[in-house]
Each structure stands twice: as structure tokens, then as C-alpha cells.
Amino acid sequence: MAAVSIRDLDDQVKERLRIRAAEHGRSMEAEIRAILSAAVSEPVAATGLAQALLMRSGALGGLDLDLPARTTAPRAAHLGS
């Protein structure tokens, strides 16, 4: 097994790790191992901005926009000069 040493860890981060470890009933070292294992085992999907926004809004219950009714008929686009 490899050993990793982390220098200059903020005191507040260390305290939150200690609390989180206690909540899960394990040592800080075991908690950090679990966090790191979870972070690297989750597949990272390459998503674009639109896909990321859809996933985010879906997790919040979707997105429902009130669109105003059309008042004029659609017209053809003029692409000439």
C-alpha cells in the first residue's frame, strides 16, 4: 500500500474531516481513504454545458418555463443580401 502525506492542510478542513469521520464511526485516516476512493472511482462523463444544465435542473425537479403565446405568424428567414 502507498502512503500519502498532505502538507499545509487548513485547520478548519482537518476539523471537518475529524467530525465527518466521527459521524461515520471511523478514524480520520479511514475517512480520508473512503473520500479519496469514492472521488476516483466515480466515472467522469464528458458533458457539454447544455447537458450539465439539463442534469442540474432535472435534479431540482426539472425546468418549467412559462412561454408567452405567439401574437404573429412565423415568417421565413431572409438570408440574402
A tleap script that builds the chain and sets N, CA, C and O, in Angstrom:
source leaprc.protein.ff14SB
mol = sequence {
  NMET ALA ALA VAL SER ILE ARG ASP LEU ASP
  ASP GLN VAL LYS GLU ARG LEU ARG ILE ARG
  ALA ALA GLU HIE GLY ARG SER MET GLU ALA
  GLU ILE ARG ALA ILE LEU SER ALA ALA VAL
  SER GLU PRO VAL ALA ALA THR GLY LEU ALA
  GLN ALA LEU LEU MET ARG SER GLY ALA LEU
  GLY GLY LEU ASP LEU ASP LEU PRO ALA ARG
  THR THR ALA PRO ARG ALA ALA HIE LEU GLY
  CSER
}
set mol.1.N position { 0.841 -1.188 0.000 }
set mol.1.CA position { 0.000 0.000 0.000 }
set mol.1.C position { 0.879 1.243 0.000 }
set mol.1.O position { 1.933 1.280 0.636 }
set mol.2.N position { 0.433 2.237 -0.711 }
set mol.2.CA position { 1.160 3.502 -0.791 }
set mol.2.C position { 0.793 4.397 0.380 }
set mol.2.O position { -0.277 4.263 0.974 }
set mol.3.N position { 1.696 5.307 0.699 }
set mol.3.CA position { 1.438 6.293 1.754 }
set mol.3.C position { 1.474 7.677 1.125 }
set mol.3.O position { 2.315 7.961 0.273 }
set mol.4.N position { 0.556 8.534 1.550 }
set mol.4.CA position { 0.473 9.900 1.042 }
set mol.4.C position { 0.483 10.841 2.235 }
set mol.4.O position { -0.203 10.610 3.231 }
set mol.5.N position { 1.264 11.896 2.121 }
set mol.5.CA position { 1.317 12.906 3.180 }
set mol.5.C position { 0.784 14.215 2.617 }
set mol.5.O position { 1.166 14.624 1.520 }
set mol.6.N position { -0.095 14.870 3.361 }
set mol.6.CA position { -0.686 16.132 2.904 }
set mol.6.C position { -0.183 17.245 3.809 }
set mol.6.O position { -0.420 17.234 5.017 }
set mol.7.N position { 0.510 18.201 3.215 }
set mol.7.CA position { 1.048 19.325 3.978 }
set mol.7.C position { 0.144 20.540 3.839 }
set mol.7.O position { -0.631 20.652 2.889 }
set mol.8.N position { 0.255 21.440 4.795 }
set mol.8.CA position { -0.449 22.730 4.770 }
set mol.8.C position { -1.966 22.577 4.666 }
set mol.8.O position { -2.624 23.359 3.979 }
set mol.9.N position { -2.507 21.595 5.330 }
set mol.9.CA position { -3.956 21.406 5.366 }
set mol.9.C position { -4.549 22.408 6.345 }
set mol.9.O position { -4.107 22.504 7.490 }
set mol.10.N position { -5.537 23.144 5.899 }
set mol.10.CA position { -6.178 24.151 6.738 }
set mol.10.C position { -6.759 23.496 7.991 }
set mol.10.O position { -7.316 22.400 7.923 }
set mol.11.N position { -6.627 24.165 9.122 }
set mol.11.CA position { -7.127 23.622 10.391 }
set mol.11.C position { -8.630 23.351 10.356 }
set mol.11.O position { -9.099 22.377 10.945 }
set mol.12.N position { -9.382 24.204 9.670 }
set mol.12.CA position { -10.833 24.004 9.577 }
set mol.12.C position { -11.161 22.758 8.768 }
set mol.12.O position { -12.107 22.039 9.089 }
set mol.13.N position { -10.384 22.500 7.723 }
set mol.13.CA position { -10.597 21.294 6.916 }
set mol.13.C position { -10.324 20.060 7.767 }
set mol.13.O position { -11.090 19.096 7.739 }
set mol.14.N position { -9.234 20.094 8.521 }
set mol.14.CA position { -8.907 18.960 9.392 }
set mol.14.C position { -10.018 18.722 10.411 }
set mol.14.O position { -10.389 17.578 10.674 }
set mol.15.N position { -10.543 19.790 10.978 }
set mol.15.CA position { -11.614 19.657 11.971 }
set mol.15.C position { -12.881 19.073 11.341 }
set mol.15.O position { -13.539 18.225 11.943 }
set mol.16.N position { -13.222 19.527 10.133 }
set mol.16.CA position { -14.409 18.984 9.453 }
set mol.16.C position { -14.207 17.512 9.106 }
set mol.16.O position { -15.149 16.721 9.169 }
set mol.17.N position { -12.978 17.144 8.740 }
set mol.17.CA position { -12.689 15.736 8.472 }
set mol.17.C position { -12.836 14.901 9.747 }
set mol.17.O position { -13.362 13.789 9.706 }
set mol.18.N position { -12.372 15.435 10.870 }
set mol.18.CA position { -12.487 14.734 12.144 }
set mol.18.C position { -13.956 14.502 12.495 }
set mol.18.O position { -14.337 13.412 12.921 }
set mol.19.N position { -14.772 15.536 12.312 }
set mol.19.CA position { -16.205 15.428 12.615 }
set mol.19.C position { -16.879 14.435 11.676 }
set mol.19.O position { -17.674 13.601 12.109 }
set mol.20.N position { -16.560 14.530 10.402 }
set mol.20.CA position { -17.154 13.614 9.416 }
set mol.20.C position { -16.776 12.167 9.722 }
set mol.20.O position { -17.610 11.267 9.624 }
set mol.21.N position { -15.514 11.949 10.093 }
set mol.21.CA position { -15.062 10.601 10.442 }
set mol.21.C position { -15.828 10.077 11.651 }
set mol.21.O position { -16.243 8.918 11.673 }
set mol.22.N position { -16.016 10.928 12.651 }
set mol.22.CA position { -16.758 10.513 13.847 }
set mol.22.C position { -18.204 10.170 13.499 }
set mol.22.O position { -18.764 9.212 14.031 }
set mol.23.N position { -18.804 10.949 12.612 }
set mol.23.CA position { -20.183 10.671 12.194 }
set mol.23.C position { -20.301 9.324 11.505 }
set mol.23.O position { -21.333 8.659 11.602 }
set mol.24.N position { -19.238 8.917 10.804 }
set mol.24.CA position { -19.248 7.636 10.098 }
set mol.24.C position { -18.637 6.507 10.932 }
set mol.24.O position { -18.542 5.369 10.471 }
set mol.25.N position { -18.227 6.828 12.157 }
set mol.25.CA position { -17.702 5.800 13.046 }
set mol.25.C position { -16.364 5.239 12.624 }
set mol.25.O position { -16.112 4.047 12.795 }
set mol.26.N position { -15.503 6.076 12.075 }
set mol.26.CA position { -14.180 5.600 11.673 }
set mol.26.C position { -13.122 6.656 11.971 }
set mol.26.O position { -13.432 7.796 12.316 }
set mol.27.N position { -11.880 6.249 11.831 }
set mol.27.CA position { -10.774 7.171 12.082 }
set mol.27.C position { -10.692 8.200 10.955 }
set mol.27.O position { -11.265 8.017 9.881 }
set mol.28.N position { -9.970 9.282 11.226 }
set mol.28.CA position { -9.781 10.289 10.171 }
set mol.28.C position { -9.081 9.674 8.967 }
set mol.28.O position { -9.430 9.965 7.824 }
set mol.29.N position { -8.098 8.828 9.224 }
set mol.29.CA position { -7.364 8.193 8.134 }
set mol.29.C position { -8.293 7.329 7.281 }
set mol.29.O position { -8.224 7.366 6.052 }
set mol.30.N position { -9.156 6.559 7.928 }
set mol.30.CA position { -10.109 5.720 7.195 }
set mol.30.C position { -11.107 6.581 6.426 }
set mol.30.O position { -11.492 6.240 5.307 }
set mol.31.N position { -11.525 7.690 7.020 }
set mol.31.CA position { -12.462 8.597 6.340 }
set mol.31.C position { -11.824 9.199 5.097 }
set mol.31.O position { -12.459 9.270 4.044 }
set mol.32.N position { -10.580 9.632 5.212 }
set mol.32.CA position { -9.874 10.214 4.066 }
set mol.32.C position { -9.699 9.170 2.974 }
set mol.32.O position { -9.853 9.481 1.793 }
set mol.33.N position { -9.376 7.924 3.354 }
set mol.33.CA position { -9.267 6.848 2.352 }
set mol.33.C position { -10.592 6.655 1.629 }
set mol.33.O position { -10.616 6.496 0.409 }
set mol.34.N position { -11.701 6.667 2.377 }
set mol.34.CA position { -13.025 6.484 1.767 }
set mol.34.C position { -13.352 7.634 0.817 }
set mol.34.O position { -13.885 7.409 -0.270 }
set mol.35.N position { -13.036 8.863 1.223 }
set mol.35.CA position { -13.300 10.030 0.372 }
set mol.35.C position { -12.495 9.942 -0.918 }
set mol.35.O position { -13.031 10.152 -2.006 }
set mol.36.N position { -11.204 9.630 -0.796 }
set mol.36.CA position { -10.353 9.542 -1.987 }
set mol.36.C position { -10.781 8.396 -2.902 }
set mol.36.O position { -10.802 8.551 -4.123 }
set mol.37.N position { -11.121 7.251 -2.319 }
set mol.37.CA position { -11.572 6.113 -3.134 }
set mol.37.C position { -12.839 6.454 -3.903 }
set mol.37.O position { -12.959 6.124 -5.083 }
set mol.38.N position { -13.786 7.115 -3.240 }
set mol.38.CA position { -15.036 7.498 -3.906 }
set mol.38.C position { -14.777 8.521 -5.003 }
set mol.38.O position { -15.404 8.473 -6.061 }
set mol.39.N position { -13.859 9.441 -4.754 }
set mol.39.CA position { -13.585 10.501 -5.731 }
set mol.39.C position { -12.992 9.951 -7.018 }
set mol.39.O position { -13.294 10.458 -8.099 }
set mol.40.N position { -12.160 8.932 -6.925 }
set mol.40.CA position { -11.524 8.417 -8.140 }
set mol.40.C position { -12.265 7.238 -8.750 }
set mol.40.O position { -11.944 6.835 -9.867 }
set mol.41.N position { -13.245 6.673 -8.054 }
set mol.41.CA position { -13.962 5.529 -8.610 }
set mol.41.C position { -15.198 5.934 -9.390 }
set mol.41.O position { -15.711 5.140 -10.179 }
set mol.42.N position { -15.693 7.158 -9.187 }
set mol.42.CA position { -16.866 7.613 -9.919 }
set mol.42.C position { -16.468 7.943 -11.351 }
set mol.42.O position { -15.510 8.684 -11.572 }
set mol.43.N position { -17.199 7.396 -12.333 }
set mol.43.CA position { -16.856 7.714 -13.720 }
set mol.43.C position { -17.117 9.186 -14.013 }
set mol.43.O position { -18.130 9.753 -13.604 }
set mol.44.N position { -16.188 9.778 -14.722 }
set mol.44.CA position { -16.319 11.182 -15.092 }
set mol.44.C position { -16.792 11.230 -16.538 }
set mol.44.O position { -16.050 10.880 -17.456 }
set mol.45.N position { -18.020 11.663 -16.729 }
set mol.45.CA position { -18.578 11.752 -18.073 }
set mol.45.C position { -18.294 13.131 -18.641 }
set mol.45.O position { -18.493 14.148 -17.978 }
set mol.46.N position { -17.832 13.144 -19.860 }
set mol.46.CA position { -17.590 14.418 -20.525 }
set mol.46.C position { -18.932 14.961 -21.003 }
set mol.46.O position { -19.538 14.406 -21.920 }
set mol.47.N position { -19.392 16.031 -20.392 }
set mol.47.CA position { -20.663 16.621 -20.782 }
set mol.47.C position { -20.447 18.059 -21.193 }
set mol.47.O position { -19.554 18.744 -20.694 }
set mol.48.N position { -21.269 18.494 -22.097 }
set mol.48.CA position { -21.235 19.885 -22.504 }
set mol.48.C position { -22.058 20.728 -21.547 }
set mol.48.O position { -22.682 20.212 -20.619 }
set mol.49.N position { -22.050 22.011 -21.781 }
set mol.49.CA position { -22.767 22.936 -20.917 }
set mol.49.C position { -24.264 22.636 -20.905 }
set mol.49.O position { -24.882 22.608 -19.841 }
set mol.50.N position { -24.848 22.414 -22.078 }
set mol.50.CA position { -26.288 22.163 -22.152 }
set mol.50.C position { -26.661 20.897 -21.375 }
set mol.50.O position { -27.642 20.889 -20.631 }
set mol.51.N position { -25.884 19.842 -21.547 }
set mol.51.CA position { -26.163 18.590 -20.840 }
set mol.51.C position { -26.005 18.774 -19.337 }
set mol.51.O position { -26.808 18.253 -18.562 }
set mol.52.N position { -24.985 19.504 -18.919 }
set mol.52.CA position { -24.775 19.747 -17.495 }
set mol.52.C position { -25.939 20.527 -16.896 }
set mol.52.O position { -26.375 20.231 -15.784 }
set mol.53.N position { -26.446 21.521 -17.622 }
set mol.53.CA position { -27.580 22.302 -17.134 }
set mol.53.C position { -28.847 21.459 -17.049 }
set mol.53.O position { -29.620 21.588 -16.100 }
set mol.54.N position { -29.058 20.595 -18.043 }
set mol.54.CA position { -30.223 19.710 -18.008 }
set mol.54.C position { -30.155 18.756 -16.823 }
set mol.54.O position { -31.155 18.531 -16.142 }
set mol.55.N position { -28.980 18.198 -16.582 }
set mol.55.CA position { -28.823 17.284 -15.457 }
set mol.55.C position { -29.053 18.021 -14.140 }
set mol.55.O position { -29.685 17.489 -13.227 }
set mol.56.N position { -28.544 19.232 -14.047 }
set mol.56.CA position { -28.679 20.022 -12.814 }
set mol.56.C position { -30.142 20.385 -12.556 }
set mol.56.O position { -30.627 20.263 -11.432 }
set mol.57.N position { -30.842 20.833 -13.605 }
set mol.57.CA position { -32.240 21.223 -13.414 }
set mol.57.C position { -33.113 19.997 -13.164 }
set mol.57.O position { -34.105 20.082 -12.441 }
set mol.58.N position { -32.754 18.863 -13.751 }
set mol.58.CA position { -33.511 17.643 -13.515 }
set mol.58.C position { -33.430 17.203 -12.065 }
set mol.58.O position { -34.407 16.712 -11.501 }
set mol.59.N position { -32.268 17.381 -11.467 }
set mol.59.CA position { -32.093 17.019 -10.062 }
set mol.59.C position { -32.913 17.924 -9.150 }
set mol.59.O position { -33.230 17.552 -8.020 }
set mol.60.N position { -33.252 19.101 -9.637 }
set mol.60.CA position { -34.033 20.051 -8.848 }
set mol.60.C position { -35.522 19.985 -9.167 }
set mol.60.O position { -36.297 20.806 -8.676 }
set mol.61.N position { -35.925 19.021 -9.981 }
set mol.61.CA position { -37.338 18.867 -10.295 }
set mol.61.C position { -37.696 19.322 -11.691 }
set mol.61.O position { -38.877 19.417 -12.025 }
set mol.62.N position { -36.715 19.599 -12.502 }
set mol.62.CA position { -36.974 19.996 -13.878 }
set mol.62.C position { -37.056 21.491 -14.050 }
set mol.62.O position { -36.847 22.268 -13.118 }
set mol.63.N position { -37.364 21.863 -15.256 }
set mol.63.CA position { -37.428 23.271 -15.606 }
set mol.63.C position { -38.722 23.495 -16.367 }
set mol.63.O position { -38.946 22.868 -17.402 }
set mol.64.N position { -39.566 24.367 -15.877 }
set mol.64.CA position { -40.856 24.635 -16.498 }
set mol.64.C position { -40.960 26.130 -16.744 }
set mol.64.O position { -41.154 26.912 -15.814 }
set mol.65.N position { -40.830 26.519 -18.002 }
set mol.65.CA position { -40.870 27.935 -18.347 }
set mol.65.C position { -42.247 28.311 -18.871 }
set mol.65.O position { -42.843 27.567 -19.649 }
set mol.66.N position { -42.749 29.455 -18.450 }
set mol.66.CA position { -43.994 29.989 -18.988 }
set mol.66.C position { -43.653 30.825 -20.212 }
set mol.66.O position { -43.145 31.941 -20.094 }
set mol.67.N position { -43.937 30.276 -21.387 }
set mol.67.CA position { -43.638 30.983 -22.627 }
set mol.67.C position { -44.875 31.747 -23.078 }
set mol.67.O position { -45.984 31.214 -23.031 }
set mol.68.N position { -44.698 32.982 -23.512 }
set mol.68.CA position { -45.858 33.753 -23.977 }
set mol.68.C position { -46.401 33.180 -25.285 }
set mol.68.O position { -45.653 32.605 -26.075 }
set mol.69.N position { -47.689 33.338 -25.503 }
set mol.69.CA position { -48.314 32.867 -26.743 }
set mol.69.C position { -47.831 33.727 -27.906 }
set mol.69.O position { -47.558 34.917 -27.746 }
set mol.70.N position { -47.732 33.106 -29.075 }
set mol.70.CA position { -47.341 33.866 -30.270 }
set mol.70.C position { -48.452 34.830 -30.648 }
set mol.70.O position { -49.632 34.485 -30.602 }
set mol.71.N position { -48.062 36.034 -31.020 }
set mol.71.CA position { -49.056 37.016 -31.453 }
set mol.71.C position { -49.000 37.234 -32.955 }
set mol.71.O position { -49.918 37.811 -33.537 }
set mol.72.N position { -47.929 36.774 -33.583 }
set mol.72.CA position { -47.813 36.890 -35.044 }
set mol.72.C position { -47.426 35.537 -35.613 }
set mol.72.O position { -46.853 34.690 -34.928 }
set mol.73.N position { -47.753 35.358 -36.886 }
set mol.73.CA position { -47.407 34.112 -37.564 }
set mol.73.C position { -45.904 34.092 -37.842 }
set mol.73.O position { -45.308 35.140 -38.088 }
set mol.74.N position { -45.288 32.912 -37.806 }
set mol.74.CA position { -43.866 32.837 -38.127 }
set mol.74.C position { -43.623 33.272 -39.566 }
set mol.74.O position { -44.484 33.085 -40.426 }
set mol.75.N position { -42.467 33.847 -39.830 }
set mol.75.CA position { -42.126 34.277 -41.186 }
set mol.75.C position { -40.819 33.628 -41.604 }
set mol.75.O position { -40.012 33.231 -40.764 }
set mol.76.N position { -40.624 33.527 -42.878 }
set mol.76.CA position { -39.408 32.927 -43.424 }
set mol.76.C position { -38.219 33.838 -43.155 }
set mol.76.O position { -38.336 35.063 -43.169 }
set mol.77.N position { -37.080 33.217 -42.910 }
set mol.77.CA position { -35.859 33.989 -42.685 }
set mol.77.C position { -35.340 34.519 -44.012 }
set mol.77.O position { -35.385 33.811 -45.018 }
set mol.78.N position { -34.856 35.733 -44.031 }
set mol.78.CA position { -34.273 36.339 -45.224 }
set mol.78.C position { -32.757 36.228 -45.099 }
set mol.78.O position { -32.146 36.918 -44.283 }
set mol.79.N position { -32.148 35.357 -45.912 }
set mol.79.CA position { -30.722 35.093 -45.811 }
set mol.79.C position { -29.913 35.774 -46.905 }
set mol.79.O position { -28.688 35.649 -46.936 }
set mol.80.N position { -30.574 36.486 -47.795 }
set mol.80.CA position { -29.857 37.162 -48.882 }
set mol.80.C position { -29.301 38.498 -48.441 }
set mol.80.O position { -29.492 38.940 -47.308 }
set mol.81.N position { -28.594 39.136 -49.390 }
set mol.81.CA position { -28.029 40.452 -49.057 }
set mol.81.C position { -28.959 41.575 -49.421 }
set mol.81.O position { -28.632 42.742 -49.206 }
savepdb mol mol.pdb
quit
